[in-house]
Amino acid sequence: MKKATWLFSSVIAALLATGAPAVVSAAGTEANNLSSTTGDGFALGETDQSVDAESIAQLNIEGEALVLKAVPNLNFGQKTVKEFIDGNNSFDLVADSVNNGEKGYDGNSAKLIQVEDYRGTNAGWVLKAQLGEFDTGGNIKVNSLTLSGDPKGDNFSGKLSTDSIAGSGANLLNAPAGDGTGSTTVTLKTAKLTLDSNEAPLAGTYQATVTWTLGAEPAADAPGA
């Protein structure tokens, strides 16, 4: 014990001789600290030039929700029966609004897809889209439907998948863990709908429901480029 005391005193003396300040750490404990002690606080010894105390700075960031904010309606314009019979069965997205139908009231006319993730977990998410059957009694059948656009986000580095959303659908936006926090938006640039060939199409206006599913966990595979 005397040796340890002598060594400590020697170190303090050496620091003083060189002009360096002697710092004594006297940070408190749960049982004995400046907030609870009834003593005189942390006193400097005769050879001490400073003493340390520690306090806490605290803040709270509150998590919110993962939200599917916007999904687009898709209008593919029109073709004549002759065009269809001649093999022109590919349709491009147009700017027109869609007619009100029995389903699909959630769609917007701005071609906008938007996801907001303010959970504060950085866990990632996935947005899937699936095109249903057109209400044609089997006369019109879909071959494929692909979408294109550039995602913009606070923290999104992926792409919009160009996989077809017909049939079993496709994961259009995939935010892996650590990605996708904040707001992510896509304004569709183009979309292409291709139908199966048909030599006897029935005239009329046809509608199909697109189901958009936002999942709270990312998909195992990222969307195709």
Summary of the structure (lengths in Angstrom):
residues: 225
radius of gyration: 33.3
end to end distance: 71.2
largest distance: 107.4
contacts: 554
relative contact order: 0.19
helix: 10%
strand: 28%
